[in-house]
Structures are given as C-alpha cells and as structure tokens.
Amino acid sequence: MSYIHGSSQAQFVAESHIILLLNAAITMGMVLLNEAATSKGDVGKRRIICLVGLGLVVFFFSFLLSIFRSKYHGYPY
C-alpha cells in the first residue's frame, strides 16, 4: 500500500499528514538549533542540543526532498 501518490496532480490524505510531520520535525530541529545558539547553559549540553537539532533538520529535510523528487519527475526541467 502506497501512502504517497505517484503523480504531482493528486495527493492522499495520509501523504498530507506525512508532510505535516516532516515539516514539524524540521521546525523542531530549527528550534533546537536556535536554543543551542542563544542559551547560556553548559557548553557540552549546548553542543548535544546543536547536534540533535542539526541531525533532525538534515535527516527529515532530505526525506522531504526525496518525496518531492518522487512526485515531480523531471524537476528541474
């Protein structure tokens, strides 16, 4: 069973929820990166928060781009 529609002309409801969760994870990673940069806490804790935030952004953004590539064949023209 596929949760991602193969065409760029349609979208399943489950696909909408998957994209919502991916965007929420990317946003959480950006919030963690901001917290690590602006907090005054321990340097080790800030480094761990930064690495977790960076990992969230990189992993989920690459997954979001792979879904985009699978839907829009031939992009960029």
PESULKA-V6836 format. One record per residue. PHI is phi in radians with two decimals (none if undefined). D_FIRST is the distance of its C-alpha to the first C-alpha in whole Angstrom. Layout:
BEGIN
phi-><PHI/PHI>
d_first-><D_FIRST/D_FIRST>
END
This chain:
BEGIN
phi-><none/-1.76/-1.72/-1.95/-1.23/-1.31/-1.85/-1.47/-1.62/-2.52/-2.64/-1.39/-1.13/-1.09/-1.12/-1.06/-1.23/-1.11/-1.11/-1.05/-1.18/-1.12/-1.14/-1.15/-1.17/-1.12/-1.12/-1.10/-1.10/-1.17/-1.12/-1.12/-1.09/-1.15/-1.11/-1.16/-1.38/-1.83/-1.38/-1.90/-1.37/-1.09/-1.14/-1.13/-1.14/-1.11/-1.14/-1.13/-1.07/-1.11/-1.17/-1.14/-1.09/-1.12/-1.11/-1.07/-1.10/-1.14/-1.14/-1.31/-1.22/-1.18/-1.16/-1.11/-1.16/-1.19/-1.16/-1.06/-1.11/-1.26/-1.51/-1.89/-1.16/1.48/-1.58/-1.33/-1.09>
d_first-><0/4/7/9/11/12/15/18/19/16/14/12/14/11/12/16/16/15/17/20/19/20/23/24/24/26/28/29/30/32/34/34/36/38/39/40/42/44/45/48/47/47/46/44/42/41/40/38/36/37/35/32/32/32/29/27/27/27/24/22/24/22/19/19/21/18/16/19/19/16/16/20/21/24/25/28/30>
END
